[in-house]
Amino acid sequence: MACESEKAEREAGKLLLSLGGTPNYYGFRYTVYGVALVIREEAYLLALTKRLYPDIARYYQTTREAVERSIRTLISVMWDKNPELFWKLFGYPRWWKPSAGELIAAMSQYIKVRE
């Protein structure tokens, strides 16, 4: 199980880098960990603010609000660099930034399909 989680985290990190994200943002680490949790248990997607963000916050010893805000900041940075890169991830043209939950859901599905 730990090996699968590490693999999911590696893949999520690579995917974020390809989207223009960098590890110097807290949101990068939070997103990587969140994607690994969702890959392990998809039910997290049904309770983002009640379960996923609090679990990420507990792991990193911060607040749920800080987790979501940091992921949104990362999304804005990546979107400003090249929004077309999100098209590949989502599979269709997007004219608006994804929410934190949409990004985590899309990344986890993208990684699962590629396995």
KEZA-253607 format. One record per residue (C-alpha): residue in one letter; x, y, z. Coordinates in steps of 0.05 Angstrom, whole numbers. Layout:
BEGIN
REC  code    east   north      up
REC     a       X       Y       Z
...
***
This chain:
BEGIN
REC  code    east   north      up
REC     m       0       0       0
REC     a      56      49      17
REC     c      90      33     -49
REC     e      25      49     -87
REC     s      18     114     -49
REC     e      90     134     -64
REC     k      80     118    -138
REC     a      16     160    -139
REC     e      53     218    -106
REC     r     110     213    -157
REC     e      62     213    -215
REC     a      22     271    -186
REC     g      86     311    -177
REC     k     108     298    -249
REC     l      39     318    -274
REC     l      40     383    -235
REC     l     109     399    -261
REC     s      85     387    -332
REC     l      27     436    -319
REC     g      77     489    -296
REC     g      72     479    -221
REC     t     134     481    -178
REC     p     149     451    -110
REC     n     164     518     -78
REC     y      88     528     -69
REC     y      54     495      -9
REC     g      -3     478     -56
REC     f      43     433     -95
REC     r      54     387     -35
REC     y     -18     390     -14
REC     t     -43     372     -83
REC     v       6     314     -90
REC     y     -15     285     -23
REC     g     -89     297     -38
REC     v     -84     261    -105
REC     a     -51     202     -70
REC     l    -108     200     -19
REC     v    -161     202     -74
REC     i    -127     147    -114
REC     r    -127     104     -51
REC     e    -199     120     -34
REC     e    -245     155     -85
REC     a    -297     171     -31
REC     y    -254     231     -13
REC     l    -281     266     -75
REC     l    -350     265     -45
REC     a    -327     302      17
REC     l    -273     351      -2
REC     t    -283     404      51
REC     k    -307     355     105
REC     r    -255     301      96
REC     l    -201     310      42
REC     y    -177     381      60
REC     p    -179     367     135
REC     d    -138     303     126
REC     i     -86     340      84
REC     a     -85     396     136
REC     r     -75     346     193
REC     y     -17     313     156
REC     y      17     380     143
REC     q      -4     411     210
REC     t     -43     469     181
REC     t    -116     488     170
REC     r    -166     464     119
REC     e    -174     535      94
REC     a     -99     542      84
REC     v     -98     477      44
REC     e    -153     500      -4
REC     r    -124     570     -11
REC     s     -54     543     -26
REC     i     -81     496     -80
REC     r    -120     553    -111
REC     t     -57     595    -112
REC     l     -19     539    -147
REC     i     -75     533    -198
REC     s     -72     608    -212
REC     v       3     605    -223
REC     m      -3     546    -270
REC     w     -62     577    -307
REC     d     -25     642    -318
REC     k      34     605    -349
REC     n      -5     565    -400
REC     p     -79     549    -392
REC     e     -78     504    -454
REC     l     -39     452    -415
REC     f    -101     440    -374
REC     w    -136     418    -438
REC     k     -95     354    -440
REC     l    -110     339    -367
REC     f    -185     350    -373
REC     g    -191     323    -444
REC     y    -226     384    -472
REC     p    -215     460    -478
REC     r    -226     497    -413
REC     w    -237     571    -413
REC     w    -239     578    -337
REC     k    -192     557    -281
REC     p    -210     492    -246
REC     s    -227     492    -173
REC     a    -181     457    -124
REC     g    -228     397    -122
REC     e    -234     394    -198
REC     l    -158     393    -205
REC     i    -149     337    -154
REC     a    -206     296    -186
REC     a    -179     305    -256
REC     m    -107     289    -236
REC     s    -127     226    -198
REC     q    -168     201    -257
REC     y    -113     218    -307
REC     i     -62     179    -265
REC     k    -109     120    -256
REC     v    -123     115    -331
REC     r     -48     116    -346
REC     e     -32      58    -298
***
